């Protein structure tokens, strides 16, 4: 298992356990915010971790992926779009996406997957 894969699952899964333990009528919406299209192994690790908890995509959760085609300037609008889509959590792939998400919501949990330092000047 690659380090990033492991850290992605490690960071996200504790939130998932709490969120999915609560009953609900609709699948949880997981927003995945990236600067560029995420490598398949990153979203794959997330899906595998959720499967290990017997969570089924489509029934228990839906992934809502958005990315800025490598353009940091697109992140604020993409983060707002996740909020408008009613996601239950935002998984931010790196510090800049995490900052963009933090700037648009104080009520939706944000999980930073990957990245080095969540505090960027």
Secondary structure, DSSP 8 states (H G I E B T S, - for coil): --HHHHHHHHHHHHHHHHHHHS--SS-EEEEEEESS---HHHHHHHHHHHHHTT--BTTTEEEEEEE-TT-GGGHHHHHHHHHHTT-SEEEEESHHHHHHHHHH-SSSEEEEES-S-S---
